[in-house]
Amino acid sequence: MPSSVNKKQPEVIERKNRSKYMMEHLSSKLFLFCALLSVFSLLLIVGFVFYKGSHPFIAGGYSFIDFIFGMDWVPSEDKFGIFPMIVASIFATIGALIIGVPIGLWTAIFLAEIAPKSVAKVISPAVQLLAGIPSVLYGVFGLAIIIPFLQNNLNLAKGHSLLAVILVLAIMMLPTIVTVAETAIRAVPKSYREGSLALGASPVGTIFKVVVPAAKSGIMAAVVLGLGRAIGETMAVILVAGNSLTLPTSLTDSIRPLTTNIALEMGYAFGTHQEMLFATGIVLFSFILILNFVLARISSKGDK
C-alpha cells in the first residue's frame, strides 16, 4: 500500500500543476480579451464620431474655420458656428477652476496633514459621497438655490448665467480634486516631514514648502481630472446655463456650452445638422486629448 500511494502522489501533483497552468493560461487570455475589447470599443466610438463629424467638411463643402469661429448657430438657415459655445465652455471651466482648485487643495491638505483622524474619518467619506450624487441633482440644487440667490442679490431678471454654471461646476469638481490630491499628499514619505521639522521648519512651512511640492505631480493630476469633469458636464449645466447662443461678455450672461448644445439638439437633429453636432463632439474630444497630453507631461516631469 505505501508504495502504490507514493506512486500516485506525483501523478496527483502533476495533475494539479496542469490544472493550475490551464487556469492561469485561461485567466491571462481573458484579461487580454477584456483589454482588447476596451481598446476596440474606444477606437469604434472615436472612429464613428470622427467619421460623422468630418463628413460635412470633407464631402459637404463646409468650412471648418467658419464652423469654429462662426458666431451664429441656426440649423434651419444652414448656419453652424460654435465660437460662442467654445468661449462659454472655456470661461465656465476656468471660472470653476479658480474657485474649485483652491478650496479642493486646501481641503485635501487639511484632511491629510492637519485634521485629527476622527475628523478626517468623517469629512473624507462625506466628500467622496459627493462624487456619487447624480449630476442632474447638482443641476436641481443650482436651479433651486443658486439661481434664486443670484437673481435676488444681483438684481438680475434671470438667474441662469455663466456665474451659476461656474458655481455648480466648482462644487461638482471638488470630490475629484480633494480625493486625488489627498491621496497624493498622503503618499509623500514621512521622512520628508521629519527631515524638514528636524531642520527647524514649522509644521505649516513643512506642508507648503516640502510636502505639497513633493506631491506636485498628483496634485496637478487632480486639477486636470477636475478640469475634465467640468468640460464634460452636461445635465447640471443645462438646468442653470440659460442656453443663450450669444457670446458671453459678463458673468451674468446666459450661455450655452458645447456639451449642452449636443444634448439639447441631438434628439431631433438629422442630416447636416446631426453631423455638425458630431463635429462639436470632435472639438470636445480634442479638448480631452489636450488634457490627457498635459496630464502625461505633468506626470513625466513629476517622476524626474
C-alpha positions in Angstrom: 0.0 0.0 0.0 2.6 2.6 0.8 4.4 2.0 -2.5 1.2 2.4 -4.5 0.4 5.6 -2.6 3.8 7.0 -3.3 3.5 6.3 -7.0 0.1 8.1 -7.2 1.4 11.2 -5.4 3.5 12.5 -8.4 0.5 11.9 -10.7 -1.8 13.9 -8.4 0.7 16.7 -8.1 1.3 16.8 -11.9 -2.5 16.9 -12.4 -2.9 19.8 -10.0 0.0 21.6 -11.7 -1.5 21.1 -15.1 -4.9 22.3 -13.9 -3.3 25.4 -12.3 -1.4 26.1 -15.5 -4.6 25.9 -17.6 -6.4 28.2 -15.2 -3.6 30.8 -15.4 -3.5 30.5 -19.1 -7.2 31.0 -19.4 -7.1 33.9 -17.0 -4.4 35.6 -19.0 -6.4 35.2 -22.2 -9.5 36.5 -20.5 -7.6 39.6 -19.3 -6.2 40.1 -22.7 -9.6 39.9 -24.3 -11.0 42.4 -21.9 -8.2 44.8 -22.6 -8.6 44.4 -26.3 -12.3 44.9 -26.0 -11.8 48.1 -24.2 -9.4 49.4 -26.8 -11.7 48.3 -29.6 -14.7 50.0 -28.1 -12.7 53.2 -27.7 -11.5 53.1 -31.3 -15.0 52.3 -32.5 -16.5 55.3 -30.7 -13.8 57.6 -31.8 -13.9 56.4 -35.4 -17.6 56.8 -35.6 -17.6 60.3 -34.1 -14.8 61.5 -36.4 -16.4 59.9 -39.4 -19.8 61.5 -38.8 -18.3 64.8 -37.7 -15.8 65.2 -40.5 -18.2 64.3 -43.3 -19.7 67.9 -43.7 -16.2 69.4 -44.2 -14.9 66.6 -46.5 -17.9 65.9 -48.6 -20.4 68.7 -47.8 -18.2 71.7 -48.6 -18.5 73.4 -45.2 -15.5 75.3 -43.9 -14.1 74.1 -40.6 -12.7 77.6 -39.9 -16.2 79.0 -40.2 -17.5 76.3 -38.0 -15.0 77.0 -35.3 -15.1 80.8 -35.5 -18.7 81.3 -36.7 -20.9 83.4 -34.4 -24.3 82.0 -35.5 -25.9 78.6 -34.8 -29.1 78.5 -36.9 -29.5 75.0 -38.4 -32.7 76.0 -40.2 -30.7 78.6 -42.1 -27.7 76.3 -42.6 -25.5 78.3 -40.2 -23.3 76.3 -37.9 -20.9 78.4 -35.8 -19.8 77.3 -32.4 -17.4 80.0 -31.3 -19.8 81.4 -28.6 -20.2 77.9 -27.2 -16.4 77.3 -27.2 -15.9 80.6 -25.3 -18.7 79.8 -22.9 -17.2 76.4 -22.2 -13.7 77.8 -21.6 -15.0 80.6 -19.4 -17.1 78.2 -17.3 -14.2 75.8 -16.9 -11.7 78.4 -16.0 -14.1 80.0 -13.5 -14.8 76.7 -11.9 -11.1 76.0 -11.6 -10.4 79.4 -10.0 -13.0 78.6 -7.3 -12.7 74.8 -7.0 -8.9 74.3 -7.1 -8.0 76.4 -4.0 -10.9 75.0 -2.0 -10.2 71.5 -3.0 -6.5 71.7 -2.4 -6.9 73.3 1.0 -9.4 70.7 2.0 -7.1 67.9 0.9 -4.2 69.5 2.8 -6.4 69.8 5.9 -7.6 66.2 5.7 -4.1 64.7 5.0 -1.9 66.8 7.3 -3.9 68.9 9.9 -7.2 67.3 10.8 -7.4 64.8 13.6 -8.1 61.2 12.5 -11.6 61.3 14.0 -12.4 64.4 12.0 -10.8 63.1 8.8 -12.8 59.9 9.0 -16.0 61.9 8.9 -15.1 64.5 6.3 -13.3 62.2 3.8 -16.3 59.9 3.2 -18.6 62.9 3.1 -16.5 64.5 0.3 -16.3 61.2 -1.6 -20.1 60.8 -1.3 -20.4 64.0 -3.4 -18.9 62.1 -6.3 -21.8 59.5 -6.1 -24.5 62.1 -6.4 -26.1 62.1 -9.9 -25.1 65.2 -11.9 -28.7 66.1 -12.5 -29.2 66.6 -8.8 -26.4 69.2 -8.8 -28.4 71.0 -11.5 -31.5 70.8 -9.5 -29.6 72.3 -6.5 -28.4 75.1 -8.7 -31.8 75.7 -10.1 -33.5 75.8 -6.6 -30.7 77.5 -4.6 -28.0 79.2 -6.6 -30.2 80.8 -9.3 -32.7 82.4 -6.9 -29.8 83.6 -4.8 -28.0 85.3 -7.7 -31.3 86.7 -9.0 -32.2 88.3 -5.7 -28.8 89.5 -4.7 -27.5 90.7 -8.1 -30.9 92.1 -9.2 -31.0 90.0 -12.3 -34.1 89.5 -14.4 -32.9 85.9 -14.9 -30.6 83.9 -12.6 -29.5 81.5 -15.4 -26.0 82.7 -16.1 -22.3 81.9 -16.6 -21.8 82.6 -12.9 -24.4 79.9 -11.9 -22.6 77.4 -14.2 -19.3 78.3 -12.6 -20.6 77.7 -9.1 -22.2 74.4 -9.9 -19.2 73.1 -11.8 -16.9 74.2 -8.9 -19.0 72.1 -6.5 -19.0 69.1 -8.8 -15.2 69.0 -9.3 -14.5 69.2 -5.6 -14.7 65.4 -4.9 -12.3 64.6 -7.7 -9.7 67.3 -6.7 -10.0 66.6 -2.9 -9.7 62.8 -3.2 -6.9 62.6 -5.7 -4.9 65.4 -4.1 -5.4 63.9 -0.6 -4.1 60.6 -1.8 -1.0 62.3 -3.4 -0.2 64.2 -0.2 -0.6 61.1 2.0 1.8 59.3 -0.4 4.7 61.7 0.4 7.2 59.7 2.6 7.1 60.5 6.3 10.9 61.1 6.3 10.3 64.3 4.2 8.3 65.7 7.1 10.6 64.5 9.8 13.7 65.9 8.0 12.0 69.3 7.5 10.9 69.5 11.1 14.4 68.4 12.3 15.9 71.4 10.4 13.7 73.8 12.3 10.9 74.4 9.8 7.4 74.9 11.3 4.6 72.4 10.6 2.9 74.8 8.2 6.1 75.6 6.5 6.8 71.9 6.1 3.4 71.4 4.5 3.7 74.2 1.9 7.5 74.0 1.2 8.1 70.3 1.4 5.0 68.1 1.3 3.0 70.0 -1.3 5.9 70.4 -3.8 6.7 66.6 -3.3 3.1 65.8 -4.2 3.0 68.3 -7.1 2.5 65.6 -9.8 -0.5 64.1 -8.0 -2.0 67.5 -7.3 -1.7 68.6 -10.9 -3.3 65.3 -11.9 -6.2 66.1 -9.6 -6.6 69.5 -11.2 -6.6 68.1 -14.7 -9.1 65.4 -13.8 -11.3 68.1 -12.2 -10.9 70.1 -15.4 -12.1 67.2 -17.4 -15.1 66.8 -15.2 -16.0 70.5 -15.8 -15.6 70.4 -19.5 -17.6 67.2 -20.0 -20.5 68.0 -17.7 -23.9 68.3 -19.4 -27.1 67.7 -17.3 -26.3 70.0 -14.5 -25.2 72.8 -16.9 -28.4 72.5 -19.0 -30.5 73.4 -15.9 -28.6 76.5 -14.9 -26.9 77.9 -18.1 -29.9 79.5 -19.8 -28.9 78.2 -23.2 -28.3 81.5 -24.9 -26.4 81.4 -28.2 -24.8 84.8 -27.8 -21.1 85.4 -27.0 -20.8 85.9 -23.2 -19.4 89.2 -22.1 -20.1 89.1 -18.4 -20.7 86.6 -15.6 -24.4 87.4 -15.6 -24.9 86.4 -19.3 -26.8 83.3 -20.2 -24.7 80.8 -22.1 -24.8 77.5 -24.0 -21.7 75.3 -23.6 -20.7 72.7 -26.2 -22.0 69.7 -24.2 -25.4 71.4 -23.7 -25.7 72.1 -27.4 -25.2 68.4 -28.3 -27.6 67.2 -25.6 -30.4 69.7 -26.5 -30.4 69.1 -30.2 -29.2 65.6 -30.9 -32.6 64.1 -30.2 -34.3 65.7 -33.2 -31.4 66.6 -35.5 -30.8 64.9 -38.8 -28.7 65.2 -41.9 -26.1 68.0 -41.8 -27.5 69.3 -38.5 -26.7 66.0 -36.9 -23.3 65.8 -38.4 -22.4 69.2 -37.2 -23.3 68.1 -33.7 -20.9 65.2 -34.1 -18.3 67.8 -35.3 -19.0 69.6 -32.0 -18.2 66.3 -30.3 -14.8 66.2 -32.2 -14.0 69.6 -30.7 -14.8 68.3 -27.2 -12.7 65.2 -27.9 -9.8 67.4 -28.9 -10.1 69.2 -25.6 -9.9 65.8 -23.8 -6.8 64.8 -25.8 -5.1 68.0 -24.9 -5.9 67.4 -21.2 -4.5 63.9 -21.4 -1.4 65.2 -23.1 -1.0 67.8 -20.3 -1.5 65.2 -17.7 1.1 62.9 -19.3 3.6 65.8 -19.4 2.9 66.7 -15.8 3.3 63.1 -14.6 6.5 62.6 -16.6 8.0 65.8 -15.1 7.0 64.8 -11.6 8.7 61.4 -12.0 12.1 63.0 -12.9 
